[in-house]
């Protein structure tokens, strides 16, 4: 769970690294191995994307003077 903007930055960097890794593996993996090889990466990427979106849409920042 992402709790602040610093963790958001780290999560985005980690997500980008996973995507680059998957892209590299895609170029060298054998077609018959690809579904098994890529599935774990896909699940982790989707989980992280969900966490990032959850953080971005929850607890919208308050504007000064706005009612709580």
PyMOL commands that set and color helices and strands:
alter all, ss='L'
color gray80, all
select helices_A, chain A and resi 5-28+31-57
alter helices_A, ss='H'
color red, helices_A
deselect
rebuild
show_as cartoon
